[in-house]
Amino acid sequence: MNRAEITEQIVVSRLRLGLTWKQLADAIDRPVVWTTSALLGQHPIPPEFARVLVEMLKLDESAVSVLAAPPMRGGPPTADTSRVPTDPTIYRFYEALEVYGAAIKELIHEQFGDGIMSAINFSVDLQKKPHPTGDRVVVTFDGKFLPYQWVSAES
């Protein structure tokens, strides 16, 4: 069984069993965004956690080794990465970065120097914030600053 097939089984099983992503995350004491992303195929899940999740989701034990393997992040190798996703929720993140990306980049450089925010040494959180005009979605990206380091070929 491959990762895409297991991911499909996870989604179907979670709905069939009435489990929430939060319940699954709590079972392994991991953040809900990370757990959801991992179960959707974007992170390897340590075998001890994969076993718990496989049992909760009533999947075959053979899924543990596949869940523990490093995945092809960002989608399958045949995915057209030049195409912006059309799912409205995901597209809104692209739209927000189109509008605010250059400003965020400038502010990172102004406040930290020449470098980038790590997406490897990274966490993300999602919160629901009540608001009189309608609930707000609060997404926090928390990445380590990595300065560019220029070295010569002789170094």
Summary of the structure (lengths in Angstrom):
residues: 155
radius of gyration: 18.8
end to end distance: 46.2
largest distance: 60.7
contacts: 339
relative contact order: 0.10
helix: 46%
strand: 17%
